Structure formats: C-alpha cells, structure tokens
C-alpha cells in the first residue's frame, strides 16, 4: 500500500504552484517547473518497472522497490547541485534542480505517510547508504488514497478559481 501515482504528481504540482503564486511570481517560476517537479514526484518509483524487467528473466524474483531510490540521499544531492548552480548564477538550471529535489522529497514524505507499520516496508532504506540510521514515521493512511487524490485536486481547483488564476491553465 502506497500513495497513488497521481498523488505523487499532483501534490508536488499544487505545492509548487502555491510557491509560484505567493512567493516567487510567475516570471521567476515558469510553469514548466511545475511539470518537472510533478515528474520528479513519481521518479523514485522507477524501481517498480525495473523490478518487472529484472523479474522477466526465468527463476528471478527480486524486488528492488525502495532499496535505493527511496533514500533522502537523492533529494539532498539535487539540492546541493541546485545550490552550486545558483552560486554560479545559473538560476534556470538551479531552479530545475530545486524542483526535482522538492518532487523527490515529497514522494518520500508521501510514502512515509501512506505506509502503515509494515516490517517489510520499501522505506527500510530511507537514509541509505546509512542503514544503521533509519526513521520514517508511518501513519498508514493508504486506505484513503483515492479520496486524498480527489481532495488535493478539488482544493487546488477551488483555490485557482477563487484567486482568478485558473485561466493560467486554459
């Protein structure tokens, strides 16, 4: 049980859009950053189709989901690259790396929230490569996954309509 793929994408798009409207402004935070962030919100699950490919071979049953891509190491690395690019005045690329970091980070947060107290959680390597230090609060809200998707979308649409910003997307 985990957050639905749509939740991983739409939540980061909504959060980035809020930052776009209220913190940075449209000129400093282009819409394509929302798309990049949304895609980054699902990228940690690339290990699911990779598991399918590995298991395509006869007598292979391995699950790599959560072994590496669900580590805080990756959003931290993207954040560091973004900061280095920001320091070098390459703000466009810095912004791209920042939104990738945010998308990846919120994927991990959602997975923590959605998983219940499962011993064989794919989040067992949350702090990989430091396996001796692991903490991921697991709230087990996965039974509400479809409702959470709907709520996020409705709240965002209402927000956009109230603030007359829905026309940005039409």
FENZIHU-V658624 format. One record per run of one state. SS is the DSSP state (~ for helix, > for strand, _ for the rest). FROM is the first residue (numbers start at 1). LEN is the number of residues. If there is no record, write none. Layout:
ss={SS,SS}
from={FROM,FROM}
len={LEN,LEN}
//
This chain:
ss={_,~,_,~,_,~,_,~,_,~,_,~,_,~,_,~,_}
from={1,5,25,31,44,46,56,72,88,91,115,122,126,142,163,166,170}
len={4,20,6,13,2,10,16,16,3,24,7,4,16,21,3,4,1}
//
